[in-house]
Amino acid sequence: MKAILAKKTKFSGVIALFLMVLLGACKDKGSENLAYNDLALSQIEIDVMPGESHIVNITAGSGSYTVSVDYEAVAAASLNGNRITITGKSSGTATIHVKDIETQQTAQVTITVEGIPDEGEMYPQSKKLWVSPAGNGTGWRRNTPGSLAAIIDAQPGDTVVLLEGTYTNMKIEDLKGTAEQNITIRAENIGKAFFDGQVKINHVIEIRRCEYINFEGIKAGNALHSVWVTEFSNNLTYRRCSGFNAGYEVLSDGNVLNTYTDNCHVFAFNESEYILAEDVWGWGTGRYLFLYYECKNSVLRRGVFRGTAPELGFGSDRGPHSGLNLYNCDNSIAENCIAFETRFHPESNQAPDNPWGLVMGGMVFDDHYDRGYNYVFGCFDLGNGNWRDDIPRANPAVHVMSKWNGKFEDIVIWKNALNYRIQITSSGKVDLPERALIGGPTAIHQNTIDAERLKYRYVDGVLTTTPLWPWPYEDNIKEQMEMEVTMTEYVHEMVAPHLDLK
């Protein structure tokens, strides 16, 4: 019996081995023709909050996969069959890598984790919040925007994105980022987040006692008094921001009502330090379109100021009146700025015999006290000083008053009304430019300019090798100021053929 069993077992083993070889051959033969669909996922980008999970399906492939995460502090991923569960852990961006084991094909999902969880617990990581004029959502995602109140609770490193629309006003006080983690408040699209004062609000945007905040792409206008007001602040930046029409109202019959008896400005920076206003522009009514008053260590870079309201043809009925002013400042710079078409109201009550009331030009600089030394480099003062009625007045293109101290260099003062010169009534130390083009086609007072220097940008008072032309964001400026030409076209045509900037 034992022998028979052994013989049977041996025979069975032979049969089994034969069947295995046969099946293996069949499998090998079949596998040669086996084809898989290319690896595909149901989504390749997702946004979640910390603690929130999302399912991404593998919609095509061999059925055998692996997943991995390149930044495990931000997100986690687990695989169950064809389902990948992705969970946000902390703010940031991570990539989920998916690999098909059979075909070696790869795919990936980009995950962005931002915001705060439903229970309101704050995370130490920076976050992005979305805001709209009528927003009443959480603000954690673009499709659930919150209100402007979200700005009040912003923490260092946060970004607040203003969606397109018309807002009323914005008031920010005692909001502070850090040098390492600034707070950013920006329009999603340049000029499309518009703050309209409707000539009812004293100041459309107010910023006081703030530190380390970036403002980007915001447009504001139609203030009862000043449009942008910044006071008692430091280390703030303003980029691609614009403003217009301080202190005026157009009545239904087309007449204009001046709504102020005090100073009204478009950009007014008071008693602040380390401010950078870069690629900003202003136009319309207002005494000064841009003013640094009692500011230290601050820079105005590539500002464009047109002291004329397109629908009115004038900019102010009060003097002094100019595109920009560094007033009672110390160690502050205006570089590569353009001030043009500054106009008085044709029925201004400023008397011609007033020694200062009729002061108007593209640039006016004033110190009531003996302050520090300031700099004006690479700036253009073009077509200023006219009244709407075209009657010439003896307004200087650039007026330096009282006790102002500072230096001018690489300056173009061209085609201004009657008095083309820099008029100095300051008792301070004023260093006039060695390199300048001053005058007009029929009355050139100085032509020592080096055109090559005007083709490049100044940065913190130093001439760089970065081209200045075409003028940055000139399409936005042209649209908002309702101009028929770009700034590059305007300036190049104005100074040609005496100055070739091409």
RODO-2510 file (C-alpha; in nm, 4 decimals, decimal comma):
residues 502
     n   res          X          Y          Z
     1     m     0,0000     0,0000     0,0000
     2     k     0,2810     0,2323     0,0915
     3     a     0,4604     0,1591    -0,2363
     4     i     0,1486     0,2190    -0,4369
     5     l     0,0946     0,5549    -0,2562
     6     a     0,4514     0,6654    -0,3229
     7     k     0,4211     0,5772    -0,6869
     8     k     0,0959     0,7696    -0,7147
     9     t     0,2435     1,0735    -0,5464
    10     k     0,5419     1,0745    -0,7803
    11     f     0,3150     1,0462    -1,0805
    12     s     0,0951     1,3298    -0,9511
    13     g     0,4010     1,5510    -0,9130
    14     v     0,4977     1,4906    -1,2726
    15     i     0,1479     1,5792    -1,3879
    16     a     0,1498     1,8951    -1,1745
    17     l     0,4859     2,0016    -1,3088
    18     f     0,3662     1,9497    -1,6667
    19     l     0,0556     2,1576    -1,6034
    20     m     0,2573     2,4388    -1,4453
    21     v     0,4934     2,4574    -1,7397
    22     l     0,1993     2,4539    -1,9805
    23     l     0,0134     2,7233    -1,7929
    24     g     0,3286     2,9310    -1,7630
    25     a     0,3867     2,9081    -2,1341
    26     c     0,0300     3,0127    -2,1990
    27     k     0,0683     3,3027    -1,9577
    28     d     0,3932     3,4154    -2,1185
    29     k     0,2385     3,3916    -2,4608
    30     g    -0,0650     3,5925    -2,3491
    31     s     0,1411     3,8513    -2,1668
    32     e     0,3289     3,9355    -2,4824
    33     n     0,0066     4,0787    -2,6263
    34     l    -0,1306     4,2310    -2,3005
    35     a    -0,1946     4,6109    -2,3350
    36     y    -0,2825     4,8661    -2,0655
    37     n    -0,4396     5,2075    -2,1017
    38     d    -0,2167     5,5068    -2,0253
    39     l    -0,2157     5,6091    -1,6617
    40     a    -0,4813     5,8768    -1,5998
    41     l    -0,6212     6,0577    -1,2945
    42     s    -0,9573     6,2223    -1,2340
    43     q    -0,7845     6,5459    -1,1155
    44     i    -0,4373     6,6901    -1,1280
    45     e    -0,4883     6,9959    -0,9034
    46     i    -0,6841     7,0251    -0,5789
    47     d    -0,7237     7,2803    -0,2979
    48     v    -0,8026     7,1718     0,0562
    49     m    -0,7883     7,3116     0,4078
    50     p    -0,5728     7,1666     0,6841
    51     g    -0,7416     6,8477     0,8065
    52     e    -0,9644     6,8177     0,4985
    53     s    -0,9481     6,5065     0,2740
    54     h    -1,0176     6,4698    -0,0955
    55     i    -1,0507     6,1618    -0,3210
    56     v    -0,8690     6,1410    -0,6542
    57     n    -0,9516     5,8398    -0,8704
    58     i    -0,7126     5,6575    -1,1002
    59     t    -0,9310     5,6314    -1,4090
    60     a    -0,6971     5,4276    -1,6299
    61     g    -0,3908     5,2091    -1,5880
    62     s    -0,2838     4,8526    -1,5113
    63     g    -0,4482     4,8292    -1,1686
    64     s    -0,1219     4,8119    -0,9773
    65     y     0,0114     5,1409    -0,8383
    66     t     0,2196     5,3195    -0,5765
    67     v     0,1796     5,6723    -0,4380
    68     s     0,4211     5,9060    -0,2590
    69     v     0,4290     6,2664    -0,1345
    70     d     0,7221     6,5015    -0,1902
    71     y     0,6425     6,7255     0,1087
    72     e     0,4885     6,5248     0,3902
    73     a     0,4571     6,8267     0,6195
    74     v     0,1913     6,9664     0,3866
    75     a    -0,0130     6,6601     0,2864
    76     a    -0,0558     6,2842     0,3219
    77     a    -0,1788     6,0316     0,0629
    78     s    -0,3088     5,6746     0,0964
    79     l    -0,4033     5,4265    -0,1773
    80     n    -0,6973     5,1844    -0,1755
    81     g    -0,7420     5,0133    -0,5111
    82     n    -0,7960     5,2915    -0,7613
    83     r    -0,8779     5,5555    -0,4978
    84     i    -0,6203     5,7958    -0,3590
    85     t    -0,7199     5,9752    -0,0398
    86     i    -0,5270     6,3017    -0,0026
    87     t    -0,5379     6,4905     0,3285
    88     g    -0,4123     6,8435     0,3939
    89     k    -0,1902     6,8821     0,6960
    90     s    -0,0552     7,2395     0,6933
    91     s    -0,0472     7,5414     0,4630
    92     g     0,1679     7,5044     0,1542
    93     t     0,1940     7,3168    -0,1734
    94     a     0,2898     6,9529    -0,2276
    95     t     0,2956     6,7024    -0,5131
    96     i     0,1428     6,3528    -0,4964
    97     h     0,3344     6,1172    -0,7275
    98     v     0,1486     5,8164    -0,8731
    99     k     0,3341     5,5305    -1,0457
   100     d     0,1935     5,2420    -1,2494
   101     i     0,3996     4,9378    -1,1463
   102     e     0,3346     4,7413    -1,4654
   103     t     0,3940     5,0167    -1,7249
   104     q     0,6262     5,2401    -1,5186
   105     q     0,4163     5,5380    -1,6229
   106     t     0,3833     5,8270    -1,3755
   107     a     0,1318     6,0996    -1,3029
   108     q     0,0984     6,3613    -1,0321
   109     v    -0,1500     6,5699    -0,8371
   110     t    -0,0631     6,9172    -0,7095
   111     i    -0,2273     6,9926    -0,3763
   112     t    -0,2541     7,3399    -0,2241
   113     v    -0,3389     7,3590     0,1432
   114     e    -0,4532     7,6949     0,2740
   115     g    -0,6856     7,8604     0,5237
   116     i    -0,8011     7,7557     0,8652
   117     p    -1,0215     7,4627     0,9678
   118     d    -1,3923     7,4914     1,0386
   119     e    -1,3503     7,5166     1,4146
   120     g    -1,1550     7,8394     1,3656
   121     e    -0,8255     7,7227     1,5110
   122     m    -0,5419     7,9343     1,3766
   123     y    -0,2452     7,7588     1,2230
   124     p     0,1028     7,9095     1,2526
   125     q     0,1636     7,8688     0,8792
   126     s     0,0755     8,1592     0,6516
   127     k    -0,2555     8,1438     0,4687
   128     k    -0,4380     8,2977     0,1767
   129     l    -0,7790     8,4581     0,2239
   130     w    -1,0154     8,5648    -0,0532
   131     v    -1,2326     8,8765    -0,0219
   132     s    -1,5095     9,0266    -0,2355
   133     p    -1,7345     9,3343    -0,1963
   134     a    -2,0349     9,1228    -0,0919
   135     g    -1,8403     8,8310     0,0510
   136     n    -1,9866     8,6499     0,3494
   137     g    -1,8121     8,3136     0,3256
   138     t    -1,5124     8,1716     0,5067
   139     g    -1,2641     8,3236     0,2622
   140     w    -1,0607     8,0031     0,2554
   141     r    -1,1334     7,9472    -0,1127
   142     r    -1,1888     8,1741    -0,4084
   143     n    -1,5484     8,0555    -0,4520
   144     t    -1,6369     8,1274    -0,0869
   145     p    -1,4892     8,4772    -0,0378
   146     g    -1,5140     8,6597     0,2893
   147     s    -1,5579     9,0274     0,3721
   148     l    -1,2967     9,2973     0,4199
   149     a    -1,3097     9,2241     0,7925
   150     a    -1,0710     8,9379     0,7159
   151     i    -0,7907     9,1941     0,6849
   152     i    -0,8234     9,2903     1,0496
   153     d    -0,7337     8,9371     1,1571
   154     a    -0,4468     8,8906     0,9124
   155     q    -0,1300     8,7459     1,0617
   156     p     0,2345     8,7787     0,9518
   157     g     0,2852     8,5950     0,6234
   158     d    -0,0826     8,6044     0,5229
   159     t    -0,2068     8,7145     0,1812
   160     v    -0,5497     8,8750     0,1378
   161     v    -0,6693     8,8641    -0,2241
   162     l    -0,9274     9,1250    -0,3277
   163     l    -1,1531     8,9899    -0,6006
   164     e    -1,2858     9,2094    -0,8783
   165     g    -1,5608     9,4530    -0,7819
   166     t    -1,6409     9,7920    -0,6290
   167     y    -1,5728     9,8367    -0,2585
   168     t    -1,6575    10,1407    -0,0449
   169     n    -1,3610    10,2104     0,1795
   170     m    -1,0867    10,0339     0,3722
   171     k    -0,9505    10,1368     0,7108
   172     i    -0,6550     9,9516     0,8592
   173     e    -0,5007    10,0374     1,1947
   174     d    -0,2270     9,8738     1,4021
   175     l    -0,1838     9,5826     1,1581
   176     k     0,1697     9,4500     1,1671
   177     g     0,3627     9,1915     0,9753
   178     t     0,7295     9,1222     1,0344
   179     a     1,0454     9,1744     0,8304
   180     e     1,0554     8,8004     0,7631
   181     q     0,6815     8,7601     0,6991
   182     n     0,5066     9,0602     0,5469
   183     i     0,1297     9,0793     0,5206
   184     t     0,0139     9,1248     0,1600
   185     i    -0,3156     9,2839     0,0549
   186     r    -0,3489     9,2658    -0,3218
   187     a    -0,6016     9,2867    -0,6013
   188     e    -0,6353     8,9643    -0,7970
   189     n    -0,6131     9,1748    -1,1138
   190     i    -0,4511     9,5189    -1,1348
   191     g    -0,7069     9,7965    -1,0938
   192     k    -1,0066     9,5623    -1,0783
   193     a    -1,0501     9,5891    -0,7013
   194     f    -1,1826     9,9469    -0,6934
   195     f    -1,2526    10,1485    -0,3785
   196     d    -1,5048    10,4230    -0,4622
   197     g    -1,5505    10,7018    -0,2073
   198     q    -1,8465    10,8451    -0,4046
   199     v    -1,7409    11,1893    -0,2709
   200     k    -1,9052    11,0888     0,0565
   201     i    -1,6134    10,9329     0,2416
   202     n    -1,3356    11,1549     0,3762
   203     h    -1,0544    10,9108     0,2988
   204     v    -1,1159    10,6113     0,0765
   205     i    -0,8227    10,4057     0,2071
   206     e    -0,6743    10,4793     0,5508
   207     i    -0,3640    10,3090     0,6895
   208     r    -0,2363    10,4078     1,0332
   209     r     0,0287    10,2703     1,2678
   210     c     0,0995     9,9715     1,0443
   211     e     0,4215     9,7834     0,9707
   212     y     0,5505     9,5448     0,7051
   213     i     0,2471     9,5370     0,4759
   214     n     0,2444     9,5157     0,0947
   215     f    -0,0390     9,6742    -0,1047
   216     e    -0,0619     9,5645    -0,4665
   217     g    -0,2807     9,6500    -0,7659
   218     i    -0,5527     9,8423    -0,5760
   219     k    -0,7399    10,1345    -0,7335
   220     a    -0,9154    10,4062    -0,5294
   221     g    -1,0815    10,7382    -0,6036
   222     n    -1,3565    10,9974    -0,5578
   223     a    -1,2757    11,1056    -0,2032
   224     l    -1,4458    11,3857    -0,0152
   225     h    -1,0944    11,4771     0,0994
   226     s    -0,7787    11,2667     0,0341
   227     v    -0,7942    10,9298    -0,1414
   228     w    -0,5047    10,7244     0,0024
   229     v    -0,3914    10,8278     0,3518
   230     t    -0,0999    10,6608     0,5299
   231     e     0,0183    10,7883     0,8689
   232     f     0,2576    10,6917     1,1483
   233     s     0,3635    10,3725     0,9701
   234     n     0,6859    10,2100     0,8553
   235     n     0,8145     9,9475     0,6145
   236     l     0,5150     9,9531     0,3810
   237     t     0,5234     9,8947     0,0043
   238     y     0,2727    10,0094    -0,2571
   239     r     0,3052     9,8518    -0,6009
   240     r     0,0818     9,8949    -0,9060
   241     c    -0,1653    10,0978    -0,6982
   242     s    -0,3561    10,3940    -0,8395
   243     g    -0,5737    10,6811    -0,7220
   244     f    -0,7714    10,9735    -0,8585
   245     n    -0,9990    11,2686    -0,7811
   246     a    -0,9489    11,4035    -0,4321
   247     g    -1,2011    11,6574    -0,3061
   248     y    -1,4440    11,7272    -0,5860
   249     e    -1,7886    11,6354    -0,7058
   250     v    -1,9501    11,6624    -1,0469
   251     l    -2,3088    11,7799    -1,0128
   252     s    -2,5945    11,6574    -1,2278
   253     d    -2,5820    11,9744    -1,4374
   254     g    -2,2150    11,9189    -1,5155
   255     n    -2,0825    12,1892    -1,2843
   256     v    -1,8192    12,1091    -1,0265
   257     l    -1,8535    12,1489    -0,6530
   258     n    -1,5318    12,1731    -0,4526
   259     t    -1,5967    11,9863    -0,1317
   260     y    -1,2972    12,0952     0,0703
   261     t    -1,1396    12,3885     0,2446
   262     d    -0,8265    12,2005     0,3497
   263     n    -0,5520    12,0034     0,1750
   264     c    -0,6745    11,7203    -0,0426
   265     h    -0,4309    11,4781    -0,2030
   266     v    -0,4550    11,1566    -0,4011
   267     f    -0,1645    10,9795    -0,2253
   268     a    -0,0860    11,1334     0,1142
   269     f     0,1907    10,9801     0,3271
   270     n     0,2391    11,1541     0,6595
   271     e     0,5041    11,1071     0,9310
   272     s     0,6106    10,7639     0,8112
   273     e     0,9407    10,5905     0,7441
   274     y     1,0802    10,3331     0,5008
   275     i     0,7918    10,3608     0,2562
   276     l     0,8331    10,2328    -0,0999
   277     a     0,5800    10,3441    -0,3619
   278     e     0,6792    10,1708    -0,6854
   279     d     0,4950    10,1748    -1,0186
   280     v     0,2061    10,3821    -0,8845
   281     w    -0,0009    10,6375    -1,0732
   282     g    -0,2516    10,9109    -0,9948
   283     w    -0,4580    11,1665    -1,1821
   284     g    -0,7466    11,4079    -1,1560
   285     t    -0,8270    11,6653    -0,8915
   286     g    -0,6304    11,7222    -0,5757
   287     r    -0,3695    11,9653    -0,4487
   288     y    -0,0819    11,7172    -0,4674
   289     l    -0,1283    11,3897    -0,6467
   290     f     0,1557    11,2351    -0,4478
   291     l     0,2869    11,3692    -0,1190
   292     y     0,5555    11,2483     0,1203
   293     y     0,5148    11,4766     0,4234
   294     e     0,7490    11,4448     0,7216
   295     c     0,8703    11,1108     0,5832
   296     k     1,2158    10,9602     0,6230
   297     n     1,4112    10,7073     0,4191
   298     s     1,1279    10,6673     0,1695
   299     v     1,1322    10,6095    -0,2061
   300     l     0,8914    10,7036    -0,4838
   301     r     0,9928    10,4980    -0,7880
   302     r     0,8376    10,5215    -1,1339
   303     g     0,5375    10,7243    -1,0262
   304     v     0,3171    10,8726    -1,3010
   305     f     0,1048    11,1756    -1,2118
   306     r    -0,1350    11,3666    -1,4329
   307     g    -0,2883    11,6629    -1,2503
   308     t    -0,5901    11,6654    -1,4779
   309     a    -0,9293    11,4981    -1,4553
   310     p    -0,9996    11,3672    -1,8078
   311     e    -1,3674    11,4631    -1,7905
   312     l    -1,2910    11,8124    -1,6522
   313     g    -0,9615    11,9216    -1,8019
   314     f    -0,8213    12,0558    -1,4736
   315     g    -0,6910    11,9213    -1,1486
   316     s    -0,7270    12,1717    -0,8649
   317     d    -0,8367    12,5221    -0,7724
   318     r    -0,5783    12,5630    -0,4957
   319     g    -0,2086    12,6378    -0,4995
   320     p     0,0519    12,5215    -0,4533
   321     h    -0,0509    12,2419    -0,6855
   322     s     0,1665    11,9716    -0,8422
   323     g     0,2028    11,6118    -0,9439
   324     l     0,4413    11,5258    -0,6604
   325     n     0,6012    11,6819    -0,3545
   326     l     0,8672    11,5710    -0,1055
   327     y     0,7629    11,7988     0,1787
   328     n     0,9604    11,8283     0,5055
   329     c     1,1307    11,4982     0,4213
   330     d     1,4687    11,3508     0,5092
   331     n     1,6764    11,1163     0,2910
   332     s     1,3877    11,0441     0,0558
   333     i     1,4038    10,9895    -0,3201
   334     a     1,1855    11,0477    -0,6253
   335     e     1,3332    10,8503    -0,9162
   336     n     1,2147    10,7943    -1,2733
   337     c     0,8851    10,9747    -1,2166
   338     i     0,6687    11,1483    -1,4775
   339     a     0,4586    11,4543    -1,3882
   340     f     0,2559    11,5945    -1,6743
   341     e    -0,0414    11,8145    -1,7665
   342     t    -0,0922    11,9690    -1,4231
   343     r    -0,3829    12,2152    -1,4498
   344     f    -0,5590    12,4741    -1,2323
   345     h    -0,9352    12,5173    -1,2280
   346     p    -1,0066    12,7957    -1,4859
   347     e    -1,2104    12,9892    -1,2288
   348     s    -0,9635    12,9489    -0,9464
   349     n    -0,9849    13,2207    -0,6820
   350     q    -0,6083    13,2152    -0,6357
   351     a    -0,4893    13,5657    -0,7088
   352     p    -0,1986    13,6104    -0,9520
   353     d    -0,0216    13,8479    -0,7117
   354     n    -0,0130    13,5870    -0,4353
   355     p     0,3575    13,4936    -0,4087
   356     w     0,2852    13,1276    -0,3401
   357     g    -0,0830    13,0698    -0,4136
   358     l    -0,0297    13,0376    -0,7859
   359     v     0,2667    12,8028    -0,7539
   360     m     0,1940    12,5144    -0,9845
   361     g     0,4110    12,2693    -1,1711
   362     g     0,4815    11,9068    -1,2292
   363     m     0,6983    11,9005    -0,9178
   364     v     0,6914    12,1258    -0,6119
   365     f     0,9260    12,0728    -0,3176
   366     d     0,8820    12,2464     0,0131
   367     d     1,0278    12,2472     0,3658
   368     h     0,8854    12,4696     0,6346
   369     y     1,1760    12,3728     0,8557
   370     d     1,5393    12,2888     0,7982
   371     r     1,4983    11,9169     0,7344
   372     g     1,7250    11,6582     0,5778
   373     y     1,8604    11,6202     0,2264
   374     n     1,6554    11,4575    -0,0519
   375     y     1,7064    11,3416    -0,4117
   376     v     1,5263    11,3753    -0,7451
   377     f     1,6779    11,1556    -1,0170
   378     g     1,5763    11,0711    -1,3728
   379     c     1,2398    11,2485    -1,3609
   380     f     1,0294    11,4065    -1,6379
   381     d     0,8279    11,7288    -1,5965
   382     l     0,6239    11,7689    -1,9168
   383     g     0,3449    11,9984    -2,0351
   384     n     0,2619    12,1457    -1,6939
   385     g     0,1554    12,4918    -1,5847
   386     n    -0,1309    12,5622    -1,8220
   387     w    -0,4758    12,6801    -1,7340
   388     r    -0,7649    12,5367    -1,9234
   389     d    -0,8302    12,8727    -2,0897
   390     d    -0,4750    12,8690    -2,2368
   391     i    -0,3910    13,2110    -2,0968
   392     p    -0,0214    13,1895    -2,0029
   393     r     0,0754    13,2411    -1,6404
   394     a     0,4256    13,2626    -1,5007
   395     n     0,4073    12,9302    -1,3251
   396     p     0,7396    12,7471    -1,2932
   397     a     0,7636    12,3882    -1,4102
   398     v     0,9513    12,2958    -1,0923
   399     h     0,9290    12,5103    -0,7812
   400     v     1,1643    12,4647    -0,4846
   401     m     1,0326    12,6572    -0,1855
   402     s     1,1040    12,7676     0,1704
   403     k     1,3959    12,5702     0,3180
   404     w     1,4040    12,2587     0,0991
   405     n     1,7372    12,0769     0,0731
   406     g     1,8187    11,8348    -0,2036
   407     k     1,9781    11,7368    -0,5314
   408     f     1,8486    11,7110    -0,8895
   409     e     2,0104    11,5053    -1,1644
   410     d     1,9183    11,3578    -1,5044
   411     i     1,6106    11,5824    -1,5240
   412     v     1,3896    11,6695    -1,8223
   413     i     1,1735    11,9834    -1,7838
   414     w     1,0143    12,0371    -2,1209
   415     k     0,7320    12,2249    -2,2919
   416     n     0,5831    12,3703    -1,9763
   417     a     0,3898    12,6969    -1,9730
   418     l     0,5882    13,0189    -2,0137
   419     n     0,8381    12,9600    -1,7334
   420     y     1,0295    12,6456    -1,8229
   421     r     1,2811    12,6670    -1,5436
   422     i     1,3383    12,5339    -1,1969
   423     q     1,2423    12,8268    -0,9751
   424     i     1,4322    12,8382    -0,6479
   425     t     1,2903    13,0347    -0,3552
   426     s     1,4397    12,8002    -0,0971
   427     s     1,7015    12,9189     0,1505
   428     g     1,8256    12,5610     0,1857
   429     k     2,1032    12,3810    -0,0010
   430     v     1,9740    12,2978    -0,3502
   431     d     2,2098    12,1252    -0,5946
   432     l     2,0893    12,1878    -0,9479
   433     p     2,1444    11,9237    -1,2161
   434     e     2,4606    11,9072    -1,4244
   435     r     2,2745    11,6770    -1,6648
   436     a     1,9400    11,8241    -1,7706
   437     l     1,7174    11,9203    -2,0606
   438     i     1,5235    12,2316    -1,9587
   439     g     1,3064    12,4468    -2,1806
   440     g     1,1062    12,4017    -2,4970
   441     p     1,1737    12,3912    -2,8702
   442     t     1,1949    12,7706    -2,8961
   443     a     1,3538    12,8450    -2,5594
   444     i     1,6112    12,5899    -2,4478
   445     h     1,7664    12,6967    -2,1174
   446     q     1,9872    12,3932    -2,0597
   447     n     2,0763    12,0985    -2,2794
   448     t     2,3407    11,8926    -2,1016
   449     i     2,1390    11,5728    -2,0735
   450     d     2,2878    11,2287    -2,1367
   451     a     2,0079    11,0436    -2,3160
   452     e     2,1651    10,7060    -2,2458
   453     r     2,1143    10,7514    -1,8725
   454     l     1,7410    10,8063    -1,9273
   455     k     1,7062    10,4675    -2,0915
   456     y     1,7674    10,2825    -1,7660
   457     r     1,6102    10,2606    -1,4227
   458     y     1,7239    10,4177    -1,1015
   459     v     1,6945    10,1991    -0,7908
   460     d     1,7565    10,3602    -0,4520
   461     g     1,9402    10,6457    -0,6188
   462     v     2,1728    10,4236    -0,8234
   463     l     2,1479    10,3972    -1,2016
   464     t     2,1096    10,0323    -1,3062
   465     t     2,1366     9,8470    -1,6371
   466     t     1,7651     9,7536    -1,6353
   467     p     1,5805     9,9237    -1,9269
   468     l     1,3225    10,1859    -1,8322
   469     w     1,1317    10,1647    -2,1608
   470     p     0,8722    10,0527    -2,2456
   471     w     0,7252    10,2074    -1,9335
   472     p     0,6074     9,9416    -1,6849
   473     y     0,2314     9,8765    -1,6744
   474     e     0,1665    10,1467    -1,9323
   475     d    -0,1369     9,9629    -2,0714
   476     n    -0,2994     9,9819    -1,7278
   477     i    -0,2097    10,3509    -1,7000
   478     k    -0,3454    10,4275    -2,0462
   479     e    -0,6768    10,2570    -1,9691
   480     q    -0,7281    10,4109    -1,6268
   481     m    -0,6250    10,7648    -1,7247
   482     e    -0,8259    10,7448    -2,0478
   483     m    -0,5247    10,8365    -2,2582
   484     e    -0,4983    10,7884    -2,6327
   485     v    -0,1316    10,6895    -2,6174
   486     t     0,0950    10,4965    -2,3841
   487     m     0,3441    10,6673    -2,1542
   488     t     0,6286    10,5544    -2,3794
   489     e     0,4613    10,7109    -2,6819
   490     y     0,3724    11,0287    -2,4921
   491     v     0,7202    11,0924    -2,3508
   492     h     0,9113    10,9957    -2,6647
   493     e     0,6950    11,2194    -2,8813
   494     m     0,7126    11,5076    -2,6328
   495     v     1,0930    11,5229    -2,6164
   496     a     1,1723    11,4354    -2,9797
   497     p     1,3801    11,5292    -3,1697
   498     h     1,5867    11,6955    -2,8973
   499     l     1,6124    11,3741    -2,6972
   500     d     1,6193    11,0235    -2,8439
   501     l     1,5143    10,7631    -2,5835
   502     k     1,4777    10,4703    -2,8262
***
